[in-house]
Amino acid sequence: MSTPVHDDPLAKERSHLAASRSALRAMREDVESLDITDVTANWVNAAVLEAQIEQRIKALADLSETPLFFGRLDYLHAPGAEQAEGGEGERFYVGRRHVHDADGDPMVIDWRAPVSQPFYRASKKDPQDISLRRRFGYTGGDLTAYEDEHLLDPAEAATTSRLLQEEIERPRVGPMRDIVATIQPEQDEIVRAGLAGSVCVQGGPGTGKTAVGLHRVAYLLYAHRERLARTGTLVIGPNRSFLHYIEQVLPALGELTVRQATVDDLVAHVEVRGTDDAATAVIKGDARMAEVLRRALYSHVVPPAEGVVVVRGSRRWRVPVYELEEIVRELLARDIRYGAAREALPQRIAHAVLVQMERAGEAPDDRVQNAVARNAAVKALVKSVWPQVDPAKLVLRLLADADFLAEHAAGILTEDEQKAVLWAKPARSVKSARWSPADAVLIDEATDLIERTHSLGHVVLDEAQDLSPMQYRAVGRRCTTGSATVLGDLAQGTTPWATRSWEEALGHLGKTEAVIEELTAGFRVPTDVIAYASRLLPHIAPGLTPVASIRENPGFFDIRTAPNGTAEVVAACRELLEREGSVGLIAADARVPELAAALAAAGIGHVGPGEETTHATRLTLVPASLAKGLEYDYVVLDEPRAVVDGEPDERTGLRRLYVALTRAVSGLIVTHASGLPPQLA
């Protein structure tokens, strides 16, 4: 005999899910049916409104594989009301976006709404007026289970949520997904931190720092939508593969307007075709280069050699040289950009002329001042005293002209450092120069010295530990009037200029007031794997707190010798592909071609980082240099010693190995023909 729906909790929840999906569909249809023919004044307004409507339609998409809600809160009293005896409570379903019925009553509450916060924060010790917290389990898009916590029942012991654990450990294929159903209290505090302040998150592998940063963007867009719609938001990642991996997280949360970029994208004023050796790149990335550039730029300003004579009609007005010198000194003393000061100079000269006109009994107005500022004699003087400077040409001259560099780097860079940054073969022009990534950052610095860089409302900087001081300055320019969320792990710094401390990094970023938070609870990496990888910490980041995995499932971990070379590697990949989920084969960059050939010969299809995996092709072949930030259910790590030896120094190599060891969510097989690095003993 079947149980009636009204007596079956799971059936009732499924019914609410079906009704919520129907309501969301109706919301979308309402937007699609809007007629804006008679509500726009012109074609520009119409185009803007059409774009906004299109964005709204996309945001209301019902993703069949994505649960519309994942939790329920039963309040003891109505939220916001005084908790008087006998007060009537309310029930809220917590999901990825707000859904309301035809009468406007909420069927699903956005996870970012204040009323949803107890879903993440409430506990037995602090129930926050919640009598029941219910979590839902899904298979695909079908609601298949639920789990209750009676927070006010003293007889019910606090236990780890089975559904929460299953969701954390659920196999993944394809790009990164949101963690909105599994955000932990310490993560939620960071996510909901205010827009005004900047936050720096130090988090080891598997602590969810990237997800926290992305969900923080989604929360800020919810809480401060109008302000951020004007000022903009930006997510900065280390490379294109990483950005591709995370690009679906925000759209899944209904946020479609956040721009994503790498630091190289931000500073792309010239075509980058060259490279620097490590020592040169370190010097070019040093914050001292900012002062060298500033000196070189302002060396173009020269004292006026003589006064200027402005002819208007039959009258001649002369501004003496001493007065011009005073104007130039005042502009140099002001904290304004080179270009802004150059634009102000002719107006200052014109004002000096107008003062003389007024003394002579004339009554000039603003039109006269503008005309004087455009006078040929004034323009000629400005050109000679405060010439225009092209930022790329300025950097070109610094890197090509030893005398020019020596003049402006004196007391800042040593002679050896100056020789290191000079081009061995000077380029003839900006277009012919083989600019390196570090050169592009210098050009961006020079550009900002001339014209102020546009500032955004909020910037998220992920894998920040790999940035040079000059790169931090480039990012900081993009949020001088906004705030930042900085994410990283000092132990995973794999560049020669890697960050030594977050305090130092935040200083270069211009966010010294930022709060530094540390995430140490590991949700992604299995216990055995993170314990093995943590053997490297004393050698790569002494004093850093090791990640403590809170996973109940210890995961799968094995170390295998590979006397037959790639044969054992291929066998390990084949073995892991028999399990559910994604598989990553991570290897030293130099070994990738050999492994690709071995996989092809074995008939095992694979893709590269940034390419979409499918259920038919679940193996990704990952060069160790691109593994940072990526995650796979299972990983085969080929030749750890080769990963270490592939870097310019042992410390960087061990950090690269630490990254590679910690990409697995459910299991790791390490294969090696040569011996393992002694630090893993």
C-alpha positions in Angstrom: 0.0 0.0 0.0 1.5 3.4 -1.1 1.9 6.2 1.5 -0.2 9.3 0.8 1.8 12.3 -0.4 0.7 14.4 2.6 2.2 11.7 4.9 5.4 11.2 2.9 8.0 13.9 3.7 10.1 13.1 0.6 7.1 13.2 -1.7 6.1 16.6 -0.2 9.6 18.0 -0.8 9.5 16.6 -4.4 6.2 18.3 -4.9 7.6 21.6 -3.7 10.6 21.2 -6.0 8.2 20.6 -9.0 6.1 23.7 -8.0 9.3 25.8 -7.6 10.5 24.8 -11.1 7.1 25.7 -12.5 7.3 29.0 -10.7 10.8 29.7 -12.1 9.6 28.8 -15.6 6.7 31.3 -15.2 9.2 34.0 -14.0 11.3 33.4 -17.1 8.2 33.5 -19.4 7.1 36.8 -17.8 10.4 38.4 -18.7 10.4 36.9 -22.2 7.0 38.3 -22.9 7.9 41.9 -22.0 7.1 44.4 -24.7 9.4 47.4 -24.6 8.2 49.1 -27.8 6.5 52.0 -26.1 8.7 52.4 -23.0 12.1 53.6 -24.5 12.8 57.1 -25.7 15.4 56.1 -28.4 17.2 53.2 -29.9 20.1 53.5 -27.4 17.8 53.1 -24.5 16.0 50.2 -26.3 19.3 48.4 -26.9 20.4 48.8 -23.2 17.0 47.5 -22.0 17.0 44.6 -24.4 20.5 43.6 -23.2 19.3 43.8 -19.6 16.3 41.7 -20.4 18.5 39.1 -22.2 20.7 38.9 -19.1 17.7 38.4 -16.8 16.4 35.6 -19.0 19.7 33.9 -18.9 19.9 34.3 -15.1 16.5 32.6 -14.8 17.5 29.5 -16.6 16.6 26.3 -14.9 19.6 24.0 -15.1 18.2 20.4 -15.0 21.3 18.9 -13.4 21.6 21.7 -10.7 19.3 21.5 -7.7 17.0 24.5 -7.4 17.2 24.3 -3.6 19.5 22.3 -1.3 18.2 23.1 2.1 15.3 24.1 4.3 15.2 26.2 7.5 12.3 26.0 9.9 12.4 29.1 12.1 11.0 29.0 15.6 9.7 32.5 15.2 9.3 34.8 12.2 12.7 36.2 11.3 13.1 39.8 12.5 10.1 39.5 14.8 10.5 39.6 18.6 10.9 36.1 19.8 7.9 36.2 22.1 6.3 33.1 23.5 3.8 31.6 21.0 5.3 33.5 18.0 4.6 31.8 14.7 7.7 30.5 12.9 8.3 30.4 9.1 9.8 27.8 6.7 12.3 28.8 4.0 13.8 26.7 1.2 17.4 27.8 0.6 18.7 27.7 -3.0 20.9 29.2 -5.7 18.4 32.0 -6.6 15.2 33.5 -5.5 12.0 32.0 -6.8 8.5 33.3 -6.1 5.0 32.2 -7.1 2.3 34.1 -9.0 1.4 36.1 -5.8 5.0 37.1 -5.1 5.4 34.8 -2.2 8.9 33.2 -2.0 9.2 29.5 -2.8 13.0 29.5 -2.8 15.2 32.0 -0.9 18.5 33.1 -2.4 21.4 31.6 -0.3 22.9 35.1 0.0 19.8 36.5 1.7 20.2 37.3 5.4 17.4 34.9 6.3 19.5 32.1 4.7 22.6 32.7 6.8 21.7 30.3 9.6 21.8 27.4 7.1 25.6 27.9 7.2 26.1 29.2 10.7 23.5 27.7 13.0 24.7 24.9 15.4 23.6 23.1 18.6 25.5 25.7 20.6 24.1 28.6 18.6 20.8 27.5 16.9 20.0 31.1 15.8 16.3 30.5 16.3 16.3 27.5 13.9 14.3 24.5 15.1 15.0 22.3 12.0 17.7 22.4 9.3 17.0 20.0 6.5 19.6 19.1 3.8 18.5 17.5 0.5 20.4 14.9 -1.5 20.1 14.7 -5.3 20.9 12.3 -8.1 21.3 14.5 -11.2 18.4 16.9 -10.8 16.1 14.5 -8.9 15.6 14.9 -5.2 16.3 11.5 -3.7 17.0 12.0 0.0 16.8 14.4 3.0 18.5 14.7 6.3 17.3 16.6 9.4 19.0 18.3 12.3 16.8 19.3 15.2 19.0 22.1 16.6 16.8 22.7 19.7 16.5 19.0 20.7 19.0 18.3 23.5 18.5 14.6 23.1 19.8 14.6 19.5 23.6 14.5 19.4 25.5 16.7 16.9 26.8 14.6 14.0 28.6 15.1 10.7 26.0 15.4 7.9 26.2 12.3 5.6 24.6 14.3 2.7 27.1 17.1 3.3 30.0 14.6 3.2 28.6 12.9 0.1 28.2 16.3 -1.7 31.8 17.2 -0.9 33.1 13.9 -2.1 30.8 13.6 -5.2 32.8 12.7 -8.3 33.2 15.6 -10.8 33.5 15.6 -14.6 34.0 18.9 -16.4 34.6 22.4 -14.9 34.6 23.4 -11.3 31.1 23.7 -9.7 29.8 25.9 -6.9 29.9 24.8 -3.2 26.9 26.7 -2.3 25.3 23.7 -0.6 28.5 22.9 1.4 29.8 26.2 2.6 31.2 25.9 6.1 30.8 28.5 8.9 34.5 29.7 8.7 34.1 30.0 4.9 30.7 31.8 5.2 32.3 34.5 7.4 34.7 35.3 4.6 32.0 35.1 1.9 29.8 37.6 3.7 32.5 40.0 4.7 31.6 43.6 3.8 32.4 45.3 0.5 34.4 48.1 2.1 37.1 45.9 3.5 39.7 43.8 1.7 40.3 40.2 2.7 43.4 37.9 2.2 42.8 34.2 2.5 45.7 31.9 3.1 44.5 28.4 2.4 46.2 25.1 1.7 45.1 22.6 -0.9 41.5 21.5 -0.7 40.4 24.2 1.8 38.1 25.8 -0.8 39.7 29.2 -1.0 39.0 29.6 -4.8 35.3 28.7 -4.2 35.2 31.1 -1.3 36.5 33.9 -3.5 33.9 33.2 -6.2 31.0 32.9 -3.8 32.2 36.1 -2.2 31.8 37.9 -5.5 28.3 36.4 -5.9 27.4 37.6 -2.4 28.7 41.1 -3.0 26.8 41.4 -6.2 23.7 40.4 -4.3 24.2 42.8 -1.4 25.6 45.7 -3.4 24.3 45.2 -6.9 23.7 48.8 -7.9 27.1 50.0 -6.8 29.0 47.1 -8.4 26.9 47.4 -11.6 28.5 50.9 -11.9 32.0 50.1 -10.8 32.4 46.5 -12.1 33.9 43.3 -10.7 36.9 41.2 -11.9 38.2 37.8 -11.2 42.0 37.3 -11.9 43.4 33.9 -12.3 46.9 32.5 -13.1 46.2 31.3 -16.6 43.6 30.5 -19.2 43.2 26.9 -18.2 42.4 27.9 -14.7 39.8 30.5 -15.8 38.2 28.0 -18.1 38.0 25.6 -15.2 36.1 28.1 -12.9 34.1 30.0 -15.5 30.8 28.1 -14.9 30.6 28.7 -11.1 29.2 32.3 -11.2 26.7 31.7 -14.0 25.4 28.7 -12.1 24.7 31.2 -9.2 22.9 33.5 -11.6 25.8 36.0 -12.0 26.7 36.7 -15.6 28.5 40.0 -15.6 31.7 39.3 -13.8 34.8 39.6 -16.0 37.6 37.1 -15.8 41.2 37.7 -16.8 44.9 36.9 -16.2 47.4 39.6 -15.1 48.9 39.3 -18.6 45.4 40.2 -20.0 45.3 43.3 -17.9 48.7 44.6 -19.0 48.4 43.7 -22.7 49.5 47.1 -24.1 52.1 45.4 -26.4 52.4 42.0 -28.0 54.5 39.7 -25.8 56.9 37.6 -27.9 59.9 37.3 -25.7 61.0 35.8 -22.4 63.4 36.7 -19.6 65.6 34.4 -17.6 64.7 34.1 -14.0 67.2 36.5 -12.6 66.2 39.3 -15.0 62.5 38.7 -14.4 63.0 39.0 -10.7 64.6 42.4 -11.1 62.0 43.6 -13.5 59.3 42.5 -11.2 60.9 44.2 -8.2 58.9 47.2 -6.8 62.0 49.4 -7.1 61.4 49.5 -10.8 58.4 51.8 -10.1 60.7 54.5 -8.9 63.1 54.0 -11.8 60.1 54.5 -14.2 58.9 57.5 -12.3 62.3 59.2 -12.4 62.7 58.4 -16.1 59.3 59.8 -16.9 59.6 63.1 -15.1 63.1 63.6 -16.5 61.2 64.8 -19.6 60.0 67.8 -17.7 62.5 70.7 -18.2 62.5 74.2 -16.8 61.3 76.9 -19.3 64.2 78.6 -21.0 62.3 81.9 -21.6 59.0 83.6 -21.0 56.0 83.2 -23.3 54.3 86.0 -25.3 50.6 85.7 -26.2 49.3 88.0 -28.9 45.5 88.8 -28.9 44.4 91.4 -31.3 46.7 94.5 -30.9 47.7 93.5 -27.4 50.7 91.4 -26.3 50.7 89.6 -23.0 53.9 88.3 -21.6 54.3 85.6 -18.8 57.9 85.9 -17.5 60.1 82.8 -17.2 60.2 83.0 -13.3 56.4 82.8 -13.3 56.4 79.8 -15.7 59.0 78.1 -13.5 56.7 78.6 -10.4 53.8 77.0 -12.3 55.9 74.0 -13.3 57.2 73.6 -9.8 53.6 73.6 -8.4 52.4 71.0 -10.8 55.4 68.8 -10.1 54.7 69.1 -6.4 51.1 68.0 -6.8 50.2 64.3 -6.6 48.6 64.1 -10.0 49.4 62.0 -13.1 52.0 63.2 -15.6 49.3 63.5 -18.3 46.9 65.4 -16.1 49.6 67.9 -15.1 50.5 68.4 -18.8 46.8 69.2 -19.5 46.7 71.6 -16.6 49.9 73.5 -17.7 48.3 75.5 -20.6 45.3 76.4 -18.4 47.6 77.7 -15.6 49.5 79.8 -18.2 46.2 81.1 -19.6 45.1 82.0 -16.1 48.3 84.0 -15.6 47.5 85.9 -18.8 43.9 86.5 -17.7 45.1 88.0 -14.4 47.1 90.6 -16.5 44.1 91.3 -18.6 41.9 92.0 -15.6 44.6 94.3 -14.1 44.5 96.1 -17.5 40.7 96.7 -17.1 39.5 93.9 -19.4 36.8 91.4 -18.3 37.8 88.0 -19.9 35.7 84.9 -19.4 36.2 81.2 -19.6 36.1 81.3 -23.4 39.0 83.7 -23.4 41.0 81.5 -21.1 40.4 78.4 -23.3 41.4 80.4 -26.3 44.7 81.5 -24.6 45.4 77.9 -23.6 45.1 76.9 -27.3 47.4 79.7 -28.4 50.3 78.5 -30.6 52.9 80.1 -28.4 51.5 78.5 -25.3 51.2 75.1 -27.0 54.8 75.3 -28.2 56.0 76.1 -24.7 54.0 73.2 -23.2 55.5 70.9 -25.8 59.1 71.9 -24.9 58.6 72.0 -21.2 56.2 69.1 -20.6 56.3 66.9 -23.7 54.0 64.0 -24.3 55.6 60.6 -23.4 54.5 57.2 -24.8 54.8 54.6 -22.0 56.1 51.8 -24.3 58.7 54.1 -25.8 59.8 55.1 -22.3 60.3 51.5 -21.2 62.0 50.7 -24.6 64.5 53.5 -23.9 65.2 52.3 -20.4 65.9 48.7 -21.5 67.9 49.7 -24.6 69.9 52.8 -23.5 72.5 52.0 -20.8 73.2 55.6 -20.0 69.5 56.5 -19.7 69.0 53.5 -17.4 72.1 54.3 -15.3 70.9 58.0 -14.8 67.5 57.0 -13.4 68.4 53.8 -11.6 71.3 55.3 -9.7 71.0 54.4 -6.1 68.2 52.1 -6.8 69.6 49.2 -8.9 73.2 48.0 -8.7 75.4 48.0 -11.8 74.9 44.3 -12.1 71.2 44.6 -11.8 71.2 47.3 -14.5 73.2 45.0 -16.8 70.7 42.2 -16.2 67.7 44.2 -17.3 69.3 45.8 -20.4 68.6 44.1 -23.7 71.6 42.4 -25.2 70.4 43.6 -28.6 68.4 46.8 -28.3 65.1 46.9 -30.3 64.6 49.7 -32.9 60.9 50.3 -32.2 58.0 49.4 -30.0 56.6 47.0 -32.6 59.8 45.2 -33.4 60.7 44.7 -29.7 60.4 41.2 -28.3 58.6 42.2 -25.2 58.5 39.8 -22.2 55.6 39.4 -19.7 57.7 41.4 -17.2 58.2 44.2 -19.7 54.5 44.5 -20.3 54.0 45.0 -16.6 56.6 47.8 -16.6 54.7 49.5 -19.5 51.5 49.2 -17.5 53.2 51.0 -14.6 54.4 53.7 -16.9 50.9 54.0 -18.4 49.4 54.6 -15.0 52.1 57.2 -14.2 50.8 59.1 -17.2 47.0 58.4 -17.0 45.2 57.0 -14.0 44.0 53.4 -14.5 40.3 52.8 -14.1 39.4 51.4 -10.7 36.8 48.6 -10.2 34.5 48.1 -7.3 35.9 44.7 -6.4 38.7 42.5 -7.6 39.3 38.8 -6.7 42.9 37.7 -7.1 43.5 34.0 -7.1 46.8 32.1 -6.8 48.2 35.4 -5.7 51.4 33.9 -4.2 52.9 33.7 -7.7 52.8 37.4 -8.4 55.8 39.7 -8.5 55.6 43.0 -6.6 55.1 44.9 -9.9 52.3 42.5 -10.8 50.7 43.2 -7.4 50.9 46.9 -8.2 49.2 46.3 -11.6 46.3 44.6 -9.9 46.2 47.2 -7.1 45.7 49.9 -9.7 42.5 48.2 -10.7 41.0 48.5 -7.3 42.4 51.7 -5.8 38.9 52.9 -4.9 37.4 49.4 -4.5 38.2 46.4 -2.4 40.0 43.1 -3.0 39.8 39.4 -2.1 43.2 37.9 -2.3 43.5 34.1 -2.4 46.6 32.0 -2.2 48.9 29.5 -0.5 52.5 30.5 0.3 53.5 26.8 0.0 52.4 26.8 -3.6 54.5 29.7 -4.8 56.3 28.4 -7.8 57.8 31.5 -9.4 61.3 32.8 -8.6 59.6 36.0 -7.2 57.0 34.1 -5.2 55.4 36.0 -2.3 57.3 35.6 1.0 54.6 37.0 3.2 51.0 38.2 2.8 51.8 41.4 4.7 54.4 42.3 2.1 52.1 41.3 -0.8 49.3 43.4 0.5 51.6 46.4 0.8 52.4 46.2 -2.9 48.7 45.8 -3.7 48.0 48.9 -1.7 45.7 47.1 0.7 47.7 47.1 4.0 44.4 47.3 6.0 43.2 43.9 4.6 42.3 41.2 7.1 44.3 38.0 6.7 42.3 34.8 7.3 43.6 31.3 7.3 41.7 28.2 6.1 43.2 25.0 7.4 40.3 22.5 7.2 40.7 20.4 4.1 37.4 19.4 2.4 38.8 18.2 -1.0 42.1 16.3 -0.5 41.9 12.9 1.2 43.6 12.4 4.5 46.4 10.0 3.3 47.2 12.2 0.3 47.5 15.5 2.2 49.5 13.9 5.0 52.0 12.6 2.4 52.2 16.0 0.6 52.6 17.8 3.9 56.0 16.1 4.4 57.3 18.8 2.0 56.1 21.7 4.1 59.1 22.0 6.3 61.3 22.4 3.2 59.0 24.8 1.2 57.1 26.9 3.8 58.4 26.4 7.4 56.0 27.5 10.0 52.9 27.2 7.8 50.0 25.2 9.4 49.5 21.9 7.6 46.0 21.3 6.2 44.0 18.9 8.3 41.6 16.8 6.2 38.1 16.5 7.6 37.1 13.9 5.1 35.7 10.7 6.7 36.7 8.8 3.5 40.5 8.4 3.7 40.7 8.1 -0.1 42.8 5.9 -2.3 46.6 6.4 -2.2 49.3 4.3 -3.7 53.0 4.6 -4.6 54.3 2.4 -7.4 57.6 1.8 -9.0 57.5 1.9 -12.8 60.5 -0.2 -14.1 58.9 -0.3 -17.6 58.5 3.4 -17.8 55.3 4.6 -19.3 53.6 1.2 -19.3 52.9 1.4 -15.6 51.7 5.0 -16.0 49.2 3.9 -18.7 48.1 1.0 -16.6 47.4 3.3 -13.6 45.3 5.6 -15.8 43.3 2.7 -17.2 42.7 1.5 -13.7 41.4 4.8 -12.4 39.2 5.3 -15.5 37.3 2.3 -14.3 36.1 4.4 -11.4 33.5 7.1 -11.5 34.8 10.7 -12.0 37.5 12.7 -13.6 41.2 11.6 -13.9 44.2 13.8 -14.2 47.7 12.6 -15.3 50.2 15.1 -14.1 53.8 15.1 -15.2 56.8 17.2 -15.6 56.3 19.4 -18.7 59.2 17.7 -20.5 57.6 14.3 -20.2 54.2 15.3 -21.5 54.9 14.5 -25.2 56.1 11.0 -24.4 53.1 10.3 -22.2 50.7 11.6 -24.8 52.2 9.2 -27.4 51.9 6.3 -24.9 48.2 7.1 -24.2 47.5 7.3 -27.9 49.2 4.0 -28.5 47.1 2.4 -25.8 43.9 3.8 -27.3 43.2 6.0 -24.3 41.7 9.4 -25.3 42.6 12.5 -23.3 42.3 16.2 -23.4 44.6 19.1 -22.2 44.0 21.5 -19.4 41.3 24.0 -20.2 39.6 21.5 -22.6 36.2 20.1 -21.7 36.1 16.6 -20.4 33.1 14.4 -21.2 31.8 11.1 -19.8 33.5 9.4 -22.8 36.8 11.2 -22.3 37.5 11.8 -18.7 41.4 11.9 -18.7 43.3 15.1 -18.7 47.0 15.2 -19.4 48.4 18.0 -17.3 51.9 19.6 -17.5 52.9 20.2 -13.9 53.3 23.9 -14.7 49.6 24.2 -15.4 48.2 22.0 -12.5 47.8 24.8 -10.0 44.1 25.4 -9.0 42.8 22.4 -10.9 41.2 19.4 -9.3 40.4 15.8 -10.4 38.7 13.0 -8.7 41.7 10.8 -9.3 45.3 11.7 -10.2 48.2 9.7 -11.5 51.4 11.6 -10.7 54.3 10.6 -13.0 57.9 10.8 -11.8 58.0 13.3 -8.8 61.7 13.7 -9.2 61.3 14.9 -12.8 58.8 17.5 -11.6 61.3 18.8 -9.1 64.2 18.8 -11.6 62.1 20.6 -14.1 62.3 23.9 -12.1 65.3 26.3 -11.9 65.9 25.5 -8.2 65.0 22.8 -5.7 62.7 24.8 -3.5 60.6 25.9 -6.5 60.7 22.3 -7.7 59.5 21.0 -4.4 56.7 23.6 -4.3 55.6 22.5 -7.8 55.6 18.9 -6.6 53.4 19.9 -3.6 50.9 21.4 -6.0 50.9 18.3 -8.2 50.5 15.9 -5.2 47.4 17.8 -3.9 45.2 17.9 -7.0 43.3 14.6 -6.2 39.9 14.7 -4.5 39.4 10.9 -4.1 42.6 9.1 -4.9 46.2 9.4 -6.0 48.7 7.0 -7.6 52.4 8.1 -7.7 54.5 6.2 -10.2 58.3 6.5 -10.4 61.1 4.8 -12.2 63.8 6.8 -10.6 64.0 7.4 -6.8 61.6 9.7 -5.0 62.9 13.0 -3.7 64.4 12.5 -0.2 62.1 15.1 1.3 59.2 12.7 0.8 60.9 10.0 2.9 
